[in-house]
Amino acid sequence: MTSKIHLARAHLQHLYREMLRIRRFDAKCVELYQAQQIRGFLHLYDGEEAVAVGVMAALEARDAVVATYREHGQALARGIAMKGLLAEMLGKVEGCSRGRGGSMHIFDRERRFFGGNAIVGGGLPLAAGIALADKRLQRGAITACFFGEGAVGEGAFHETMNLAMLWQLPLLLLCENNLYAMGMPLAQGEAETDIYHKAQAYRMPSAQVDGMDPVAMEAAARRAVEQVRGGPGPFLLECRTYRYRAHSMFDTQAYRSRGEIEEWKQRDPIERLRTWMADNHLFADADAARIDAEIAAEIDDAVAFAEAGTLEPVEDLERFVLMDRVVQDPQQEVAP
């Protein structure tokens, strides 16, 4: 695999289409959430689409992906079917995790997508374990682990960085730095706000990239993937990005101004690529209309599929639970 990107029309339109799919899918999720068809927490990816799309373009089918709780975009970009993804979010058995994971725990074994994780930084040690297994089994695969800059303050981040270097793991650490974590400005929580510099403490190679530029994002991801796959050892890539929406649907966003959000929207990755393609005669109004229609139809099909899905029968709720029964008496012996 080469780290160079061939700026062919078809590939650029593919990047544009995938980013727009994520944006439109999350917009539909907001509608379904407000209609109380999606319950619990909902974390949206608006503004960060270039990161997931760029990284997934650089990975191979044999590679593993560990995501965060803001993983709808990562799941779609990895190739998880929109129907199964939306059915999961509606808690239907037809979902990719039988409706048991919901918005924050998307899983797809076939695509080696090892789920979102509701614990900040919780995916980091899991990714190290998967990378260690792949290394010992000589699969030639790498593990890409997404996490936000808020996870950098967790011990799991530093422990994973240390073990990844000690064991020379095929691990690509992807920090989606959207500047606010749950709501604290980066400079108030980290003395070093360039996250990629933290890799120096572990002698780990690292780089920083504009996560609002899909072409730059893919190029950086390809270079990082190439280095990790060539080995030995991990790589940390900090992706500077920005989420337009609140941390979750319950967030009042008192920590930032509307003016700041609008300023970042001037760098929107979707419009940025669309304008560049149009200026270079690689994108026409007919292309935009076709892609819009295709995405609208896909979303309509996914909604219909999810709404027609079935809920887990009450009698099956104890399936996949390790203990067969609740022990009432702590002295009582439990059969293995």
One Martini backbone bead per residue (centre of mass of N, CA, C, O) as a GRO file, in nm:
protein
  336
    1MET     BB    1   0.097   0.035   0.021
    2THR     BB    2   0.035   0.371  -0.037
    3SER     BB    3   0.055   0.715   0.075
    4LYS     BB    4  -0.062   0.793  -0.183
    5ILE     BB    5  -0.290   1.003  -0.363
    6HIS     BB    6  -0.534   0.965  -0.604
    7LEU     BB    7  -0.698   1.241  -0.763
    8ALA     BB    8  -0.958   1.106  -0.845
    9ARG     BB    9  -1.280   1.150  -0.908
   10ALA     BB   10  -1.398   0.893  -0.776
   11HIS     BB   11  -1.254   0.920  -0.503
   12LEU     BB   12  -1.349   1.201  -0.420
   13GLN     BB   13  -1.653   1.129  -0.435
   14HIS     BB   14  -1.636   0.916  -0.219
   15LEU     BB   15  -1.559   1.097   0.016
   16TYR     BB   16  -1.804   1.280  -0.006
   17ARG     BB   17  -2.026   1.067   0.025
   18GLU     BB   18  -1.942   0.955   0.305
   19MET     BB   19  -1.971   1.220   0.460
   20LEU     BB   20  -2.271   1.272   0.388
   21ARG     BB   21  -2.388   1.017   0.509
   22ILE     BB   22  -2.316   1.086   0.799
   23ARG     BB   23  -2.462   1.357   0.820
   24ARG     BB   24  -2.751   1.249   0.743
   25PHE     BB   25  -2.773   1.028   0.953
   26ASP     BB   26  -2.754   1.211   1.206
   27ALA     BB   27  -3.000   1.383   1.136
   28LYS     BB   28  -3.199   1.145   1.159
   29CYS     BB   29  -3.134   1.075   1.454
   30VAL     BB   30  -3.252   1.331   1.571
   31GLU     BB   31  -3.543   1.278   1.487
   32LEU     BB   32  -3.569   1.000   1.637
   33TYR     BB   33  -3.506   1.111   1.916
   34GLN     BB   34  -3.738   1.324   1.931
   35ALA     BB   35  -3.943   1.066   1.883
   36GLN     BB   36  -3.838   0.829   2.080
   37GLN     BB   37  -3.675   0.591   1.913
   38ILE     BB   38  -3.426   0.699   2.052
   39ARG     BB   39  -3.237   0.610   2.330
   40GLY     BB   40  -3.060   0.781   2.543
   41PHE     BB   41  -2.766   0.829   2.415
   42LEU     BB   42  -2.628   1.093   2.179
   43HIS     BB   43  -2.350   1.098   1.950
   44LEU     BB   44  -2.221   1.325   1.726
   45TYR     BB   45  -2.023   1.387   1.398
   46ASP     BB   46  -2.034   1.672   1.322
   47GLY     BB   47  -1.726   1.766   1.144
   48GLU     BB   48  -1.562   1.462   1.163
   49GLU     BB   49  -1.575   1.292   0.891
   50ALA     BB   50  -1.279   1.294   0.773
   51VAL     BB   51  -1.152   1.099   0.968
   52ALA     BB   52  -1.299   0.833   0.911
   53VAL     BB   53  -1.271   0.832   0.601
   54GLY     BB   54  -0.961   0.850   0.585
   55VAL     BB   55  -0.890   0.599   0.753
   56MET     BB   56  -1.060   0.376   0.603
   57ALA     BB   57  -0.905   0.415   0.329
   58ALA     BB   58  -0.627   0.289   0.469
   59LEU     BB   59  -0.758   0.030   0.529
   60GLU     BB   60  -0.811  -0.311   0.586
   61ALA     BB   61  -0.997  -0.593   0.636
   62ARG     BB   62  -0.788  -0.718   0.855
   63ASP     BB   63  -0.838  -0.490   1.022
   64ALA     BB   64  -0.887  -0.311   1.322
   65VAL     BB   65  -1.160  -0.150   1.518
   66VAL     BB   66  -1.167   0.109   1.769
   67ALA     BB   67  -1.411   0.291   1.932
   68THR     BB   68  -1.632   0.520   2.027
   69TYR     BB   69  -1.934   0.679   2.123
   70ARG     BB   70  -1.873   0.840   1.833
   71GLU     BB   71  -1.939   0.588   1.586
   72HIS     BB   72  -2.117   0.613   1.333
   73GLY     BB   73  -1.908   0.711   1.123
   74GLN     BB   74  -1.710   0.476   1.155
   75ALA     BB   75  -1.909   0.252   1.077
   76LEU     BB   76  -1.986   0.348   0.795
   77ALA     BB   77  -1.692   0.371   0.681
   78ARG     BB   78  -1.638   0.055   0.732
   79GLY     BB   79  -1.931  -0.089   0.617
   80ILE     BB   80  -2.172  -0.073   0.781
   81ALA     BB   81  -2.486  -0.118   0.764
   82MET     BB   82  -2.741   0.102   0.794
   83LYS     BB   83  -2.966  -0.086   0.881
   84GLY     BB   84  -2.820  -0.222   1.125
   85LEU     BB   85  -2.748   0.041   1.271
   86LEU     BB   86  -3.039   0.154   1.314
   87ALA     BB   87  -3.157  -0.094   1.452
   88GLU     BB   88  -2.972  -0.074   1.695
   89MET     BB   89  -3.069   0.216   1.789
   90LEU     BB   90  -3.374   0.088   1.820
   91GLY     BB   91  -3.346  -0.206   1.957
   92LYS     BB   92  -3.311  -0.432   1.739
   93VAL     BB   93  -3.246  -0.752   1.640
   94GLU     BB   94  -3.139  -0.654   1.347
   95GLY     BB   95  -2.901  -0.558   1.466
   96CYS     BB   96  -2.552  -0.578   1.500
   97SER     BB   97  -2.634  -0.629   1.838
   98ARG     BB   98  -2.942  -0.704   1.883
   99GLY     BB   99  -3.002  -0.423   2.045
  100ARG     BB  100  -2.778  -0.417   2.300
  101GLY     BB  101  -2.597  -0.152   2.238
  102GLY     BB  102  -2.649   0.076   2.057
  103SER     BB  103  -2.499   0.376   2.003
  104MET     BB  104  -2.223   0.293   2.193
  105HIS     BB  105  -2.221  -0.043   2.076
  106ILE     BB  106  -2.081  -0.107   1.806
  107PHE     BB  107  -2.084  -0.423   1.615
  108ASP     BB  108  -1.854  -0.613   1.376
  109ARG     BB  109  -1.701  -0.896   1.297
  110GLU     BB  110  -1.652  -0.899   0.987
  111ARG     BB  111  -1.512  -0.589   1.017
  112ARG     BB  112  -1.355  -0.554   1.281
  113PHE     BB  113  -1.569  -0.404   1.481
  114PHE     BB  114  -1.499  -0.323   1.833
  115GLY     BB  115  -1.661  -0.092   1.904
  116GLY     BB  116  -1.785   0.096   2.117
  117ASN     BB  117  -1.722   0.317   2.412
  118ALA     BB  118  -1.848   0.456   2.712
  119ILE     BB  119  -1.556   0.475   2.804
  120VAL     BB  120  -1.314   0.680   2.865
  121GLY     BB  121  -1.051   0.507   2.714
  122GLY     BB  122  -1.152   0.198   2.703
  123GLY     BB  123  -1.030   0.111   2.412
  124LEU     BB  124  -0.721   0.104   2.443
  125PRO     BB  125  -0.659  -0.174   2.584
  126LEU     BB  126  -0.816  -0.339   2.376
  127ALA     BB  127  -0.637  -0.267   2.133
  128ALA     BB  128  -0.379  -0.388   2.248
  129GLY     BB  129  -0.485  -0.679   2.259
  130ILE     BB  130  -0.545  -0.713   1.957
  131ALA     BB  131  -0.258  -0.647   1.857
  132LEU     BB  132  -0.120  -0.877   2.009
  133ALA     BB  133  -0.272  -1.110   1.876
  134ASP     BB  134  -0.194  -1.044   1.581
  135LYS     BB  135   0.108  -1.071   1.623
  136ARG     BB  136   0.116  -1.369   1.728
  137LEU     BB  137  -0.056  -1.469   1.462
  138GLN     BB  138   0.051  -1.331   1.202
  139ARG     BB  139  -0.166  -1.135   1.026
  140GLY     BB  140  -0.080  -0.831   0.937
  141ALA     BB  141  -0.233  -0.656   1.134
  142ILE     BB  142  -0.405  -0.369   1.241
  143THR     BB  143  -0.490  -0.127   1.499
  144ALA     BB  144  -0.754   0.107   1.522
  145CYS     BB  145  -0.770   0.382   1.762
  146PHE     BB  146  -1.019   0.570   1.891
  147PHE     BB  147  -0.993   0.904   2.046
  148GLY     BB  148  -1.009   1.153   2.265
  149GLU     BB  149  -0.861   1.412   2.438
  150GLY     BB  150  -0.990   1.326   2.710
  151ALA     BB  151  -0.832   1.044   2.729
  152VAL     BB  152  -0.544   1.159   2.802
  153GLY     BB  153  -0.621   1.177   3.122
  154GLU     BB  154  -0.595   0.878   3.126
  155GLY     BB  155  -0.430   0.599   3.225
  156ALA     BB  156  -0.484   0.421   2.971
  157PHE     BB  157  -0.317   0.585   2.776
  158HIS     BB  158  -0.033   0.548   2.908
  159GLU     BB  159  -0.034   0.241   2.925
  160THR     BB  160  -0.067   0.190   2.622
  161MET     BB  161   0.179   0.340   2.522
  162ASN     BB  162   0.385   0.176   2.678
  163LEU     BB  163   0.312  -0.114   2.575
  164ALA     BB  164   0.332  -0.058   2.271
  165MET     BB  165   0.642  -0.012   2.287
  166LEU     BB  166   0.744  -0.258   2.443
  167TRP     BB  167   0.579  -0.461   2.225
  168GLN     BB  168   0.548  -0.359   1.941
  169LEU     BB  169   0.270  -0.267   1.828
  170PRO     BB  170   0.007  -0.277   1.577
  171LEU     BB  171  -0.069   0.054   1.653
  172LEU     BB  172  -0.325   0.298   1.585
  173LEU     BB  173  -0.341   0.617   1.720
  174LEU     BB  174  -0.653   0.816   1.732
  175CYS     BB  175  -0.686   1.157   1.782
  176GLU     BB  176  -0.987   1.333   1.838
  177ASN     BB  177  -0.944   1.674   1.837
  178ASN     BB  178  -1.222   1.888   1.963
  179LEU     BB  179  -1.123   2.075   2.236
  180TYR     BB  180  -1.365   1.964   2.478
  181ALA     BB  181  -1.476   1.709   2.514
  182MET     BB  182  -1.738   1.750   2.721
  183GLY     BB  183  -1.647   2.089   2.815
  184MET     BB  184  -1.338   2.127   2.829
  185PRO     BB  185  -1.096   2.309   2.758
  186LEU     BB  186  -0.794   2.206   2.668
  187ALA     BB  187  -0.615   2.425   2.827
  188GLN     BB  188  -0.757   2.334   3.114
  189GLY     BB  189  -0.646   2.010   3.095
  190GLU     BB  190  -0.373   2.078   2.924
  191ALA     BB  191  -0.044   2.167   2.902
  192GLU     BB  192  -0.042   1.993   2.634
  193THR     BB  193  -0.214   2.062   2.323
  194ASP     BB  194  -0.018   1.875   2.164
  195ILE     BB  195  -0.067   1.550   2.161
  196TYR     BB  196   0.171   1.432   1.985
  197HIS     BB  197   0.399   1.506   2.196
  198LYS     BB  198   0.342   1.273   2.405
  199ALA     BB  199   0.502   1.046   2.252
  200GLN     BB  200   0.794   1.118   2.339
  201ALA     BB  201   0.786   0.977   2.625
  202TYR     BB  202   0.775   0.684   2.440
  203ARG     BB  203   0.918   0.691   2.160
  204MET     BB  204   0.686   0.775   1.963
  205PRO     BB  205   0.559   0.810   1.675
  206SER     BB  206   0.430   1.121   1.520
  207ALA     BB  207   0.132   1.325   1.432
  208GLN     BB  208  -0.027   1.603   1.260
  209VAL     BB  209  -0.371   1.687   1.148
  210ASP     BB  210  -0.615   1.805   0.938
  211GLY     BB  211  -0.949   1.700   1.013
  212MET     BB  212  -1.092   1.906   0.780
  213ASP     BB  213  -0.914   1.740   0.561
  214PRO     BB  214  -0.959   1.467   0.368
  215VAL     BB  215  -0.691   1.447   0.211
  216ALA     BB  216  -0.495   1.487   0.445
  217MET     BB  217  -0.611   1.259   0.617
  218GLU     BB  218  -0.550   1.022   0.428
  219ALA     BB  219  -0.247   1.067   0.394
  220ALA     BB  220  -0.175   1.037   0.695
  221ALA     BB  221  -0.299   0.756   0.734
  222ARG     BB  222  -0.123   0.609   0.526
  223ARG     BB  223   0.147   0.665   0.659
  224ALA     BB  224   0.080   0.533   0.930
  225VAL     BB  225   0.002   0.252   0.829
  226GLU     BB  226   0.267   0.190   0.685
  227GLN     BB  227   0.444   0.203   0.941
  228VAL     BB  228   0.301  -0.010   1.114
  229ARG     BB  229   0.309  -0.248   0.910
  230GLY     BB  230   0.624  -0.238   0.882
  231GLY     BB  231   0.760  -0.172   1.127
  232PRO     BB  232   0.799  -0.142   1.439
  233GLY     BB  233   0.515  -0.039   1.586
  234PRO     BB  234   0.366   0.247   1.674
  235PHE     BB  235   0.115   0.522   1.623
  236LEU     BB  236   0.049   0.880   1.648
  237LEU     BB  237  -0.259   1.050   1.551
  238GLU     BB  238  -0.348   1.385   1.526
  239CYS     BB  239  -0.685   1.514   1.492
  240ARG     BB  240  -0.797   1.820   1.392
  241THR     BB  241  -1.115   1.905   1.515
  242TYR     BB  242  -1.493   1.947   1.502
  243ARG     BB  243  -1.790   1.984   1.678
  244TYR     BB  244  -2.104   2.122   1.625
  245ARG     BB  245  -2.230   1.971   1.831
  246ALA     BB  246  -2.299   1.846   2.103
  247HIS     BB  247  -2.186   1.608   2.296
  248SER     BB  248  -2.492   1.579   2.358
  249MET     BB  249  -2.837   1.601   2.396
  250PHE     BB  250  -2.772   1.726   2.708
  251ASP     BB  251  -2.609   1.971   2.600
  252THR     BB  252  -2.568   2.333   2.642
  253GLN     BB  253  -2.290   2.476   2.560
  254ALA     BB  254  -2.148   2.691   2.775
  255TYR     BB  255  -1.828   2.668   2.665
  256ARG     BB  256  -1.943   2.804   2.392
  257SER     BB  257  -1.983   2.975   2.095
  258ARG     BB  258  -2.153   3.039   1.810
  259GLY     BB  259  -1.923   3.182   1.663
  260GLU     BB  260  -1.723   2.946   1.672
  261ILE     BB  261  -1.888   2.744   1.515
  262GLU     BB  262  -1.915   2.914   1.253
  263GLU     BB  263  -1.612   2.931   1.201
  264TRP     BB  264  -1.567   2.623   1.160
  265LYS     BB  265  -1.774   2.592   0.920
  266GLN     BB  266  -1.575   2.724   0.710
  267ARG     BB  267  -1.415   2.419   0.731
  268ASP     BB  268  -1.587   2.223   0.604
  269PRO     BB  269  -1.524   1.915   0.463
  270ILE     BB  270  -1.751   1.896   0.252
  271GLU     BB  271  -1.739   2.181   0.122
  272ARG     BB  272  -1.440   2.182   0.066
  273LEU     BB  273  -1.444   1.948  -0.143
  274ARG     BB  274  -1.665   2.048  -0.330
  275THR     BB  275  -1.528   2.313  -0.416
  276TRP     BB  276  -1.266   2.193  -0.525
  277MET     BB  277  -1.394   2.014  -0.743
  278ALA     BB  278  -1.544   2.236  -0.895
  279ASP     BB  279  -1.287   2.413  -0.958
  280ASN     BB  280  -1.164   2.128  -1.107
  281HIS     BB  281  -1.387   1.972  -1.274
  282LEU     BB  282  -1.508   1.715  -1.062
  283PHE     BB  283  -1.794   1.872  -1.012
  284ALA     BB  284  -2.145   1.858  -1.045
  285ASP     BB  285  -2.476   1.902  -1.015
  286ALA     BB  286  -2.538   1.608  -1.099
  287ASP     BB  287  -2.371   1.475  -0.878
  288ALA     BB  288  -2.520   1.593  -0.636
  289ALA     BB  289  -2.802   1.480  -0.704
  290ARG     BB  290  -2.729   1.183  -0.706
  291ILE     BB  291  -2.614   1.158  -0.418
  292ASP     BB  292  -2.859   1.264  -0.267
  293ALA     BB  293  -3.056   1.044  -0.365
  294GLU     BB  294  -2.903   0.796  -0.261
  295ILE     BB  295  -2.903   0.873   0.041
  296ALA     BB  296  -3.205   0.911   0.083
  297ALA     BB  297  -3.280   0.617   0.010
  298GLU     BB  298  -3.106   0.476   0.223
  299ILE     BB  299  -3.241   0.605   0.470
  300ASP     BB  300  -3.529   0.514   0.416
  301ASP     BB  301  -3.464   0.210   0.426
  302ALA     BB  302  -3.349   0.208   0.715
  303VAL     BB  303  -3.600   0.307   0.861
  304ALA     BB  304  -3.795   0.088   0.768
  305PHE     BB  305  -3.631  -0.149   0.880
  306ALA     BB  306  -3.618  -0.060   1.179
  307GLU     BB  307  -3.926  -0.019   1.232
  308ALA     BB  308  -3.985  -0.333   1.143
  309GLY     BB  309  -3.859  -0.442   1.369
  310THR     BB  310  -3.761  -0.638   1.651
  311LEU     BB  311  -3.796  -0.715   1.968
  312GLU     BB  312  -3.686  -0.853   2.236
  313PRO     BB  313  -3.778  -1.103   2.401
  314VAL     BB  314  -3.824  -1.143   2.728
  315GLU     BB  315  -3.722  -1.450   2.737
  316ASP     BB  316  -3.421  -1.343   2.607
  317LEU     BB  317  -3.270  -1.148   2.816
  318GLU     BB  318  -3.066  -1.389   2.935
  319ARG     BB  319  -2.905  -1.392   2.705
  320PHE     BB  320  -2.555  -1.375   2.721
  321VAL     BB  321  -2.537  -1.463   3.016
  322LEU     BB  322  -2.323  -1.610   3.231
  323MET     BB  323  -2.543  -1.634   3.438
  324ASP     BB  324  -2.817  -1.835   3.504
  325ARG     BB  325  -2.834  -1.715   3.806
  326VAL     BB  326  -2.932  -1.583   4.099
  327VAL     BB  327  -2.771  -1.546   4.404
  328GLN     BB  328  -2.908  -1.529   4.721
  329ASP     BB  329  -2.687  -1.712   4.855
  330PRO     BB  330  -2.354  -1.675   4.931
  331GLN     BB  331  -2.324  -1.991   5.032
  332GLN     BB  332  -2.404  -2.084   4.767
  333GLU     BB  333  -2.347  -2.305   4.528
  334VAL     BB  334  -2.214  -2.283   4.196
  335ALA     BB  335  -2.249  -2.409   3.905
  336PRO     BB  336  -2.045  -2.416   3.614
   0.00000   0.00000   0.00000
